[in-house]
Amino acid sequence: MKMPQTLLDRLDEWKRRFGGAETGDLERLLQRVARIRIRDAASLIRLHETLLFLRAYPRTPEVARLADGILAGFADRVEGAAPDPFEDPEISGIAGTSLTAVFSYEVARSLRARHGRAIDIGWDRYDESDRMGPVIARLVPLSREDWPVEAHVPFRRWSGDLGWVLDRLKGPEAAQRYDSMSLPLTWHIAPRISRSAMRLPARKLFCHTEPLIKRNEVSIERELEGQPIPAGRAAARPILDLIMDTSAMRYRELYGFSHPDESGVFRASLGRGVEVCFFGVPPKWRLPLRAYHAGMFFKNGVPAGYVELLSLFDRAEVGFNLYYTFREGESAWLYARLLHLFRQELGVNCFSVDPYQLGHENPEAIDSGAFWFYRKLGFRPTDPAIAELTAREEKRIAITPGYRSSRRTLERLASGYVVYDGPGAKPGAWDGFSIRDFALRGRIPGRAKIAAAKSHGPEVKYLRMLQSNPRLREQFLAKS
């Protein structure tokens, strides 16, 4: 049965209906939806994502409870539906579905250890199985009777399952050998470990009885000078496992999620039901110069997106990704709060956005108008030619009702960095800086001191050391 589109449309409208008296209309609509059984994949996907949004942004506690109830039974709903649509990265991870992806050694070991046979080698998706030859020959010497001289070697018979492979790969080259095989892994998403059900235990449900905060109501400058955000240490392992699963089922591997510093996981409450868990990486995995931090943020316990920072002195490159499901939420407010948190905790005060985030070789960011999201929050291009083009586009927008930048123009706007200079920052100080160009020169001021600080303690101490040394900062900037 295909779900009546008018019913789906009515439910979808509630993603934009905030404020005003709540009379129970949404609750009654959810009760009706709960009784309907459908098999159409497109309708199921649309229903799932709408329910997840309403669970993250509930009007009432009862709305959250009803949405959770329907989501809890989603594995039964998708049974028998065409599987392919559910593997799209924007919506993958729904209970009762599966996905196939190539994961790194660290991620594969973590997923297999916690989910067992729910994740295994996807032999039916493996088009380059000959890559296994050199590795299996080391693990099973007699396989050399087969692999070097025979066509269509049945590596499945020689190797067994994923657990067999991981158990036998030992030593410092284990990760390299595993990764060389590019094994596709198929993960059957159990109801409890799915986007439908995974939650960070929330301290208190935040119900949206007022309109959502719009982008034009957000001021990063005002936010950065606001009251401190409560933050403290958190129990590491459950949070890190939740983050790993959430990211992997969306086909994503973030450097920090694969190599987290378990001794330094922090949890902060941003307000309005949003919490962020963030951490650095241990000394073994640290970058030579920049401090690395990553985190995931949750809206009323629902994983909503992730953030990544690369910091040097008072400058931080910020990677921000709000999951597709929640892009009608308070993205500008959330972004400003994250910048506030990282200024508070890391001491950074100049925020830079990489061209990829804006749309350079990233069609998704072009489609979402990412450049204008940052520009309207006060970011400015560092490239004079892009700054001039931005000014021309802003003039056209001001005088031409309904004007929108063309795709080609958006691609040109996205070809350089944008920067936000926080309160007290020297405008333009970091505009010409490129970590890649700097590293290629190979001559690093204070190398010994930096190396020592990098290898001991959390990287926030390293950052504070850099920030307390203005002479060293000027030496870095002089070589830009």
Secondary structure, DSSP 8 states (H G I E B T S, - for coil): ----HHHHHHHHHTTS--SS---SHHHHHHHHHHH-----HHHHHHHHHHHHHHHHS-SSHHHHHHHHHHHHTHHHHHTTS-SGGGG-TTT---TT-EEEEE--HHHHHHHHHHHGGGEEE-GGG-S-GGGGHHHHHHHSGGGGGTTTT-SS--HHHHH-SHHHHHHH--STTHHHHHHHH--EEEEE--SSSSTTT-----SS-----S----GGG--HHHHHTS----EEE--HHHHHHHHHHHHHTTT---HHHHS--GGG-EEEEEETTEEEEEE---GGG--SSSEEEEEEEEETTEEEEEEEEEEETTEEEEEEEE-GGGTTS-HHHHHHHHHHHHHHHH---EEEE-HHHHTTT-HHHHHTTHHHHHHTTT-EESSHHHHHHHHHHHHHHHHSTT----HHHHHHHTTS-EEEE-TT--TTTTTT--HHHHHHH---TTHHHHHHHHTSS-HHHHHHHHHT-HHHHHHHHHT-
